[in-house]
Amino acid sequence: MNKERVLALLRGDGFTVFAYFLSLIIASALLPVLGTKIALVQEGLLALLMVLLFLLHRDTLWTKLSGKLVIKSVLYGLLAVLIELVLIIITVLITKVSIQSHNTSAVFSMIKGFPVFALYTVVIAPIVEELVFRQSFFNLCQFINWRIIKSSSKRARIFKWIISAFVTAIIFASLHADIEVWEYVLISLFLQWLLHHYKDIRVCMIAHGIFNLSTLLLLMAL
C-alpha cells in the first residue's frame, strides 16, 4: 500500500470514527487502575486524536475563516444556550419537576478538581466531537442510507438526511450518559443543520465550544 492510499485511509470517515471509539475503549479499560484520574487520560487521548485529525485535514481545517462567519458561529452557540434554557423552563413549568443534567454537573465537578479539564470541555471535545459525529459518523450514515434507498429525488434526499441526523444525534446523546437525552439530541440536530447550511465543520466547532463555555459560566454564576 503506497503513501497516497494510506493517507486516504487515515483521512476517511471510517478511521475518524474508529480512532475515537478506540480512545474511549482504551480509557474504559484503564478505569480500574486510574480511578478518578481516568478523565484526564481520556482527555489526553482525545487531544492527541485532535492533533492527528488537524494534521490529516489541514487542507480544509487550516484555511482562513472569515470574521463574519466566526461571529455568526459564536452567535449560534449563544442561541443554542438560549433555546436550551427556554425549553428547560417550559418543561419545568409543565412538569413541576426540576431538571438537572448529570453529565454537565459531573463535568463541572471534574473541572473544580482538575481545572485543566476546562480545556477539554471548551476546546478539545467540541473539535473532536464535531469531526467524529457531525461529519464522519453522519457521512457513514448517509452512505448506508444511499445504499438502502436508491432514489435520488428531493424527498428521498431530505428523508435520508433526517434519518442520518437523528441516528447521529441519538448515538451522540447516548455517549454522554445523561438522563436528559433530549438536550443532546437537540444540540446535535442543531449543529448538524449548521454543517448542512454552511458546509464548514469549523462553524459547528465554534458554536459547540461557545455552547459548552456558556453552560459552564452559567453554572459558575448560580
LOVEX-337532 format. One record per residue: z, x, y of N, C-alpha, C, CB in turn. Coordinates in steps of 0.1 Angstrom, whole numbers, plus 5000, padded with zeros to 4 digits. Glycine has a CB too. Layout:
% LOVEX-337532
ZXYZXYZXYZXY/...
% end
This chain:
% LOVEX-337532
500050094988500050005000500050095013501249905000/499050075021498950165033499950115044497550165038/499950195055500850175066500650035072500750285076/499349995074499049875081499549755073497549865083/499449755060499849645051501449635051499349665037/502049755051503549755052504049695065504049895050/503449735076503749675089503549525090503049755100/502349485084502049345084503049265076500649325078/503549325065504549255057505949245065504749335044/506249355071507549355079507549265091507849495083/506349245096506249155108506049015104505049205116/505948985091505748855086507048765087505348855072/506848635088507948545088508848555076507448395090/508248575065509048585052510048695053508148605041/509648815058510648925059511748895069509849055063/511448835080512448805090513548715084511748735102/513048605078514048515072514848585060513348385066/514148655052514748725041515848825046513748805032/515448905056516449005061517648935067515649095072/517448825074518548755080519548705069518148635088/519048635059519948585049520548695040519148485040/519848805039520348925032521548975039519249035030/521448985053522549025061523848945059522149035076/523548805058524748715056525348735042524248575058/524448755032524948775018525748905017523748775009/525349005023526049135023527449115030525249245030/527449055041528649025048529648945040528448955062/529148835033529948755025530548835013529148635020/529748925008530149004996531349095000529049084990/531349135013532349225018533649155023531849315029/533549025023534748945028536048975021534448805027/536048985008537349015001537949145005537249004986/537149235009537549375012537949385027536549475009/537249325036537449345050538249235057536049355057/538349115051539149015057538548965070540549055058/539448955080539048905093538048995101540348885102/537949125096537049215103535649195098537449355101/535449105089534049075084533149035095534148975073/533648955105532748915116532149025123533548825125/532949135125532349255132531349315124533549345135/531449325110530449385102529149295102530949395087/529349165102528149075103527449095116528548935101/528249115127527749135140526949265140528849145150/527449365134526749495133525449485125527649605127/525449415114524249405106523149325113524549325093/523549215120522549145128522049215140523149005131/522949295146522549385157521449475153523749455163/521649535141520549625135519349555133521149695122/519449425127518249345125517549315138518649215117/518349285148517749255161516949375166518849225172/517449495165516749615170515449635162517649735169/515549615149514349625140513349525143514849615125/513649405146512749295149512049325163513349165149/512849375172512249405185511249525184513449445195/511549615175510649725173509349675166511249845165/509549595156508349545149507449455158508849465137/508049375167507349285175507349325190507949145174/507349455192507449495206506149465214507549645206/505049445208503849405215503949265222502649395205/504749185217504949045223506349035230504848945212/507349095224508649075230508949165242509749105219/508149275243508449375254507449355265508349515249/506649245265505749225276506549155287504549135272/505949175300506649125311506848965311505949165324/507948925315508248775315508448745330509548735307/507648645335507748615349509048565353506648505352/509448595366510748555371510848405371510948605385/509748335374509848185374510148135360508448135379/509648195350509948145336511348185332508948205326/511848295337513248325334514148225340513548475340/513948185353514748085360514647955352514248075374/513447915348513347795340514147795327511847765337/514147915321514847925308516347915310514548065302/516847975321518247965325518647815327518648045337/517747745335518047605338517947515325516947555348/517147555316517047475304518347495296515847515295/518847615296520147645289521247565295520447795290/521347555308522347475315522147325313522347505330/520847285312520547145309521047105295519047115310/520947195285521347175272522847155271520947295262/523647235279525047225280525447085286525647335289/524747045297525046915303524746805294524146905316/523646805287523346705277524346685266521946725271/524846805261525846805251527146745256526146945246/527546775268528746725274528646575276529046795288/527546525281527346385282527446305269525946355289/526746365259526846305246528246305240525846375236/528946405242530346415237531146315244530946555239/531046295257531846205265531546055260531546215280/530246035258529845895253530445865240528245885253/530345965231530845955217532345925217530546075209/533046005226534545985227534845845232535146095236/534145805242534345665248534145555238533545645260/533145575229532845475220533745475208531345495215/534045595202534845605190536345615193534345725182/536645655205538045685209538745795201538945555207/537845885196538245995188537846125195537745995174/538846215197538446345204537546435195539746425207/536546495201535646575193535846725197534146535196/535946805186536146955189535347025179537646995188/534447115183533647195174534547305168532447265182/534647305155535447405148534847545149535747365134/533547545148532747675149532947735163531247655146/532847655173533047705187534447755189532647605197/535447685184536847725186537047855178537747615180/536447865166536647985158536048105165536047965144/534848085171534248195178535048235190532848155183/535648135197536448165209537648245205536848035216/538248205194539448285189539048425185540048205177/537948435179537448575175537248665187536148555167/536748605198536448675210537748725216535648595220/538748635216540048675221540748795213541048555221/540448795200540948905192540049025193541048865178/538749005193537849115194536849085205537049135180/537149125218536249095229534749135227536749165241/534549235219533149285217532349175211533149405209/532949075204532248965197531548885207533248885189/531948885220531248805230529848855232531948825244/529548985229528249035230527348975219528249195228/527948955207527248895196526848745200528048895183/527848675205527648535208526648505219528948475212/526648595229525748565241524448635240526448605253/524348745233523048825232522448835218523348965237/523248885209522648915195522348785188523648995187/523248695187523048565180521848485185524248485180/521748465199520648395204519248455201520748375219/519148595202517948665199517548655185518048805204/518448685176518148685162517948545156519348745154/518748445160518648315155517348245160519748225160/516848275172515548225177514448285169515448245192/514448415166513348475159513348425144513548625159/514548405139514648365125514348215123516048395119/515048135131514847985129513747925137516147915132/513847925150512747865158511347915156513147875172/511248045152509948105150509648115135509848235156/510348205128509848235114510148125104510548355109/511348065104511647965094510847835097513147925095/510647805110509747695114508347715109509847665129/507847835111506447865107506347855092506148015111/507347895084507247885070507247735066508447955063/508047655073508047505070506647445073509147435078/506047495084504747445088503747485078504347505102/503847605073502847655062502947565050503147795059/504147525046504347445034503847305037505847435030/504047255049503647115052502047115052504147085066/501447215057499947215057499447225043499447335066/500147285034499747295020499847155013500547395012/500947085017501146955011500246845017502646915012/500246845031499546735038498246805043500346675049/497146775038495846835041495246785054494846815030/495646665058495046605070495346695083495546465072/494346705092494546775104494346685116493446895105/494546555114494546465125495646485134494446315120/495546435147496646455156497946395151496246385170/497846275145499046215140499746295129498746075134/498846355120499346435109500046565115498246475100/499446625125499946745131501346715138499046805142/501446605144502746565150503746545139502546435159/503446475129504346445118504746575111503646355107/503846675109504246805103505246875112502946885100/504946875125505846945135507246885134505246935149/507346755134508646685134509446715121508446535135/508746715110509346745097509846885097508446725085/509046985101509447125102510547145111508247205106/510547085123511547095133512947045128511247025146/512846935121514146875115514646955104513846735111/513847005095514247085084514947215089513147125074/514247275099514847395106516147365112513847455116/516247255119517447215126518647195116517247095134/518347135105519347105095519847235089518847005084/518947325085519447455080520247535090518147535075/519747535102520447605113521847545115519647595126/521947415115523247355117524147375105523047205119/523647375093524547385081525147525081523747355069/524447625086524947765085526047795095523747865088/526247695105527347715114528647655109526947645127/528547595097529847545091530747465100530547665085/530147365106530947285115530747135112530447305130/531847055113531746915110530846835121533146845109/530746895133529946835143528446885142530446865157/527846855130526546905127525546855137526146855113/525646735142524646675151524446765164525046535155/525546835168525346915180524347025178526746975184/524447095166523547205163522147155160524147285151/522047035154520746975151520046945164520846845143/520746895174520146855187519746985195521146775195/520547085195520247205202519047275196521447305203/518947275182517847335175516547265179518047325160/516547125179515347055182514947075197515646905180/515947085206515647115220514947245221516947105228/515547355215514947485215513547495209515847585209/513347415198512047405191511047355200512147325178/511447245208510547185218510147295229511147065224/511147375233510847475243509747575238512147545247/509947615226508947705220507547645219509347755206/507547515215506247445214505647425228506547305208/506447405238505847385251505447515258506947315260/506247615257505947735265505347845256507247795270/505347835243504647935234505248075236503147925236/506548085240507148215242508548205237507048255257/508848275226510148275220511248325229510148355207/510948405239511948455248512548345257511348565257/511748245260512348125267513448065259511248025270/513248055246514347995237515548095237513747975223/515248225236516348325236517248315248515748465234/516648305260517348305272518148175273516448315284/517548055270518147925271519347925261517147815268/519147975249520147975239521348065243519648035225/521048185249522148265254522948205265521548405259/522248135275522848075286523747955281521848015296/523247885271524047775264525347825259523147705253/525247935251526447995245527448045255526048105235/526848115265527648175276528448055284526848255286/527647955287528247845295529347775286527147745298/529147755274530147695265531447785265529547685250/531247915264532448005263533247995277532048145260/532447995288533047985301533847855303532048005312/533247745297533947615298535247615290533047505293/535247675279536447685270537547775277536147755257/537047875284538047965291538647885303537348095296/537847795309538347725321539347615317537147665328/539247565305540047455300541447505297539447385288/
% end
